[in-house]
Amino acid sequence: MGQVSPLPPPREGVPIDAPPAASPGPSPVRTIVATRCALCGAHLEEGTQRFTVISPRSAERVLTVCGACRKAVLSEGYRPAG
């Protein structure tokens, strides 16, 4: 049989059915503004046009690419995403 440890003693002044203390809330989400082209490795800074394409090779994987790579891969079987 498993071992069972005893419950901690109740806190003084807090009713048993009191709701738990409020959590501080979720952390803010930070967006990543700079990324790289998945094909040529060029930096895609904020404001740079970036495209998403679906790879025909790796189980429908979505890639973020630069404009030059997008033009090249659309004729090779990649599809625009969305």
Summary of the structure (lengths in Angstrom):
residues: 82
radius of gyration: 25.9
end to end distance: 55.8
largest distance: 71.6
contacts: 122
relative contact order: 0.17
helix: 12%
strand: 17%
